[in-house]
Amino acid sequence: MKTTKTWTLSAVVLGALVTANVVSAQVVSLRGDTELASASTEVERKDELYSTGGIARTWKLQPPVIPHKINNDRMSLQENTCLNCHSAETFKQEEAPKIGDSHFVDAAGVVHEDMNMRRYFCTQCHVLQMDANPLVDNLFVGDK
């Protein structure tokens, strides 16, 4: 019985210490104090490669790469200029690919009429096709 009380007391003390550490911990963004909506600093851009007719994907679910300049495109919480050409309403008129049907599905698998906001920042998945040397040797062979 005494051993059970000792273990219980130890568990309570340990729980209190862990809780105190968790409560006092602060979440810090990797961006530091820079807000998401504020202007970012300019970075030197590599030359982009452009391809007409689309660029082949190297695996089945790879997001398509961006085959055009995006230097003047803007993505913020208030606007996304990619949607000027790629939205369901404008893609035919602009002769551009429509954003994928998967962009209308939420995490629970429910299909919505409007784009899922988790897919709003295009360049978190879609990247420019670049003329850049690999940083490390790579033996990757895509799907055939």
MODELLER restraints for C-alpha pairs under 7 A, 6 or more apart:
rsr = mdl.restraints
at = mdl.atoms
rsr.add(forms.Gaussian(group=physical.xy_distance, feature=features.Distance(at['CA:37:A'], at['CA:76:A']), mean=5.87, stdev=0.5))
rsr.add(forms.Gaussian(group=physical.xy_distance, feature=features.Distance(at['CA:37:A'], at['CA:77:A']), mean=6.42, stdev=0.5))
rsr.add(forms.Gaussian(group=physical.xy_distance, feature=features.Distance(at['CA:46:A'], at['CA:130:A']), mean=6.77, stdev=0.5))
rsr.add(forms.Gaussian(group=physical.xy_distance, feature=features.Distance(at['CA:46:A'], at['CA:131:A']), mean=6.91, stdev=0.5))
rsr.add(forms.Gaussian(group=physical.xy_distance, feature=features.Distance(at['CA:47:A'], at['CA:130:A']), mean=6.24, stdev=0.5))
rsr.add(forms.Gaussian(group=physical.xy_distance, feature=features.Distance(at['CA:47:A'], at['CA:131:A']), mean=5.80, stdev=0.5))
rsr.add(forms.Gaussian(group=physical.xy_distance, feature=features.Distance(at['CA:48:A'], at['CA:128:A']), mean=6.73, stdev=0.5))
rsr.add(forms.Gaussian(group=physical.xy_distance, feature=features.Distance(at['CA:48:A'], at['CA:129:A']), mean=5.82, stdev=0.5))
rsr.add(forms.Gaussian(group=physical.xy_distance, feature=features.Distance(at['CA:48:A'], at['CA:130:A']), mean=4.52, stdev=0.5))
rsr.add(forms.Gaussian(group=physical.xy_distance, feature=features.Distance(at['CA:48:A'], at['CA:131:A']), mean=5.84, stdev=0.5))
rsr.add(forms.Gaussian(group=physical.xy_distance, feature=features.Distance(at['CA:49:A'], at['CA:67:A']), mean=6.86, stdev=0.5))
rsr.add(forms.Gaussian(group=physical.xy_distance, feature=features.Distance(at['CA:49:A'], at['CA:129:A']), mean=5.47, stdev=0.5))
rsr.add(forms.Gaussian(group=physical.xy_distance, feature=features.Distance(at['CA:49:A'], at['CA:130:A']), mean=5.50, stdev=0.5))
rsr.add(forms.Gaussian(group=physical.xy_distance, feature=features.Distance(at['CA:49:A'], at['CA:131:A']), mean=6.11, stdev=0.5))
rsr.add(forms.Gaussian(group=physical.xy_distance, feature=features.Distance(at['CA:50:A'], at['CA:67:A']), mean=4.79, stdev=0.5))
rsr.add(forms.Gaussian(group=physical.xy_distance, feature=features.Distance(at['CA:50:A'], at['CA:68:A']), mean=5.79, stdev=0.5))
rsr.add(forms.Gaussian(group=physical.xy_distance, feature=features.Distance(at['CA:51:A'], at['CA:67:A']), mean=5.73, stdev=0.5))
rsr.add(forms.Gaussian(group=physical.xy_distance, feature=features.Distance(at['CA:57:A'], at['CA:64:A']), mean=6.66, stdev=0.5))
rsr.add(forms.Gaussian(group=physical.xy_distance, feature=features.Distance(at['CA:58:A'], at['CA:142:A']), mean=4.48, stdev=0.5))
rsr.add(forms.Gaussian(group=physical.xy_distance, feature=features.Distance(at['CA:58:A'], at['CA:143:A']), mean=5.73, stdev=0.5))
rsr.add(forms.Gaussian(group=physical.xy_distance, feature=features.Distance(at['CA:59:A'], at['CA:142:A']), mean=5.57, stdev=0.5))
rsr.add(forms.Gaussian(group=physical.xy_distance, feature=features.Distance(at['CA:59:A'], at['CA:143:A']), mean=5.11, stdev=0.5))
rsr.add(forms.Gaussian(group=physical.xy_distance, feature=features.Distance(at['CA:63:A'], at['CA:125:A']), mean=6.34, stdev=0.5))
rsr.add(forms.Gaussian(group=physical.xy_distance, feature=features.Distance(at['CA:63:A'], at['CA:126:A']), mean=5.79, stdev=0.5))
rsr.add(forms.Gaussian(group=physical.xy_distance, feature=features.Distance(at['CA:64:A'], at['CA:126:A']), mean=6.15, stdev=0.5))
rsr.add(forms.Gaussian(group=physical.xy_distance, feature=features.Distance(at['CA:65:A'], at['CA:126:A']), mean=5.35, stdev=0.5))
rsr.add(forms.Gaussian(group=physical.xy_distance, feature=features.Distance(at['CA:65:A'], at['CA:127:A']), mean=5.11, stdev=0.5))
rsr.add(forms.Gaussian(group=physical.xy_distance, feature=features.Distance(at['CA:65:A'], at['CA:128:A']), mean=5.65, stdev=0.5))
rsr.add(forms.Gaussian(group=physical.xy_distance, feature=features.Distance(at['CA:65:A'], at['CA:129:A']), mean=5.95, stdev=0.5))
rsr.add(forms.Gaussian(group=physical.xy_distance, feature=features.Distance(at['CA:66:A'], at['CA:126:A']), mean=6.39, stdev=0.5))
rsr.add(forms.Gaussian(group=physical.xy_distance, feature=features.Distance(at['CA:66:A'], at['CA:127:A']), mean=5.70, stdev=0.5))
rsr.add(forms.Gaussian(group=physical.xy_distance, feature=features.Distance(at['CA:66:A'], at['CA:128:A']), mean=4.63, stdev=0.5))
rsr.add(forms.Gaussian(group=physical.xy_distance, feature=features.Distance(at['CA:66:A'], at['CA:129:A']), mean=6.11, stdev=0.5))
rsr.add(forms.Gaussian(group=physical.xy_distance, feature=features.Distance(at['CA:67:A'], at['CA:128:A']), mean=6.43, stdev=0.5))
rsr.add(forms.Gaussian(group=physical.xy_distance, feature=features.Distance(at['CA:67:A'], at['CA:129:A']), mean=6.13, stdev=0.5))
rsr.add(forms.Gaussian(group=physical.xy_distance, feature=features.Distance(at['CA:73:A'], at['CA:81:A']), mean=5.52, stdev=0.5))
rsr.add(forms.Gaussian(group=physical.xy_distance, feature=features.Distance(at['CA:73:A'], at['CA:82:A']), mean=6.80, stdev=0.5))
rsr.add(forms.Gaussian(group=physical.xy_distance, feature=features.Distance(at['CA:74:A'], at['CA:80:A']), mean=5.72, stdev=0.5))
rsr.add(forms.Gaussian(group=physical.xy_distance, feature=features.Distance(at['CA:74:A'], at['CA:81:A']), mean=5.48, stdev=0.5))
rsr.add(forms.Gaussian(group=physical.xy_distance, feature=features.Distance(at['CA:75:A'], at['CA:81:A']), mean=6.56, stdev=0.5))
rsr.add(forms.Gaussian(group=physical.xy_distance, feature=features.Distance(at['CA:75:A'], at['CA:121:A']), mean=6.58, stdev=0.5))
rsr.add(forms.Gaussian(group=physical.xy_distance, feature=features.Distance(at['CA:84:A'], at['CA:90:A']), mean=6.65, stdev=0.5))
rsr.add(forms.Gaussian(group=physical.xy_distance, feature=features.Distance(at['CA:85:A'], at['CA:91:A']), mean=5.27, stdev=0.5))
rsr.add(forms.Gaussian(group=physical.xy_distance, feature=features.Distance(at['CA:85:A'], at['CA:94:A']), mean=5.56, stdev=0.5))
rsr.add(forms.Gaussian(group=physical.xy_distance, feature=features.Distance(at['CA:85:A'], at['CA:96:A']), mean=6.17, stdev=0.5))
rsr.add(forms.Gaussian(group=physical.xy_distance, feature=features.Distance(at['CA:86:A'], at['CA:96:A']), mean=5.93, stdev=0.5))
rsr.add(forms.Gaussian(group=physical.xy_distance, feature=features.Distance(at['CA:86:A'], at['CA:97:A']), mean=5.93, stdev=0.5))
rsr.add(forms.Gaussian(group=physical.xy_distance, feature=features.Distance(at['CA:86:A'], at['CA:98:A']), mean=4.76, stdev=0.5))
rsr.add(forms.Gaussian(group=physical.xy_distance, feature=features.Distance(at['CA:86:A'], at['CA:99:A']), mean=5.64, stdev=0.5))
rsr.add(forms.Gaussian(group=physical.xy_distance, feature=features.Distance(at['CA:87:A'], at['CA:98:A']), mean=5.82, stdev=0.5))
rsr.add(forms.Gaussian(group=physical.xy_distance, feature=features.Distance(at['CA:87:A'], at['CA:99:A']), mean=6.06, stdev=0.5))
rsr.add(forms.Gaussian(group=physical.xy_distance, feature=features.Distance(at['CA:88:A'], at['CA:98:A']), mean=5.89, stdev=0.5))
rsr.add(forms.Gaussian(group=physical.xy_distance, feature=features.Distance(at['CA:91:A'], at['CA:97:A']), mean=6.10, stdev=0.5))
rsr.add(forms.Gaussian(group=physical.xy_distance, feature=features.Distance(at['CA:91:A'], at['CA:98:A']), mean=5.36, stdev=0.5))
rsr.add(forms.Gaussian(group=physical.xy_distance, feature=features.Distance(at['CA:103:A'], at['CA:115:A']), mean=5.65, stdev=0.5))
rsr.add(forms.Gaussian(group=physical.xy_distance, feature=features.Distance(at['CA:103:A'], at['CA:116:A']), mean=5.77, stdev=0.5))
rsr.add(forms.Gaussian(group=physical.xy_distance, feature=features.Distance(at['CA:103:A'], at['CA:119:A']), mean=5.91, stdev=0.5))
rsr.add(forms.Gaussian(group=physical.xy_distance, feature=features.Distance(at['CA:104:A'], at['CA:111:A']), mean=5.65, stdev=0.5))
rsr.add(forms.Gaussian(group=physical.xy_distance, feature=features.Distance(at['CA:104:A'], at['CA:112:A']), mean=5.37, stdev=0.5))
rsr.add(forms.Gaussian(group=physical.xy_distance, feature=features.Distance(at['CA:104:A'], at['CA:113:A']), mean=6.65, stdev=0.5))
rsr.add(forms.Gaussian(group=physical.xy_distance, feature=features.Distance(at['CA:104:A'], at['CA:114:A']), mean=6.17, stdev=0.5))
rsr.add(forms.Gaussian(group=physical.xy_distance, feature=features.Distance(at['CA:104:A'], at['CA:115:A']), mean=4.58, stdev=0.5))
rsr.add(forms.Gaussian(group=physical.xy_distance, feature=features.Distance(at['CA:104:A'], at['CA:116:A']), mean=5.18, stdev=0.5))
rsr.add(forms.Gaussian(group=physical.xy_distance, feature=features.Distance(at['CA:105:A'], at['CA:111:A']), mean=4.41, stdev=0.5))
rsr.add(forms.Gaussian(group=physical.xy_distance, feature=features.Distance(at['CA:105:A'], at['CA:112:A']), mean=6.15, stdev=0.5))
rsr.add(forms.Gaussian(group=physical.xy_distance, feature=features.Distance(at['CA:105:A'], at['CA:116:A']), mean=6.35, stdev=0.5))
rsr.add(forms.Gaussian(group=physical.xy_distance, feature=features.Distance(at['CA:106:A'], at['CA:116:A']), mean=6.06, stdev=0.5))
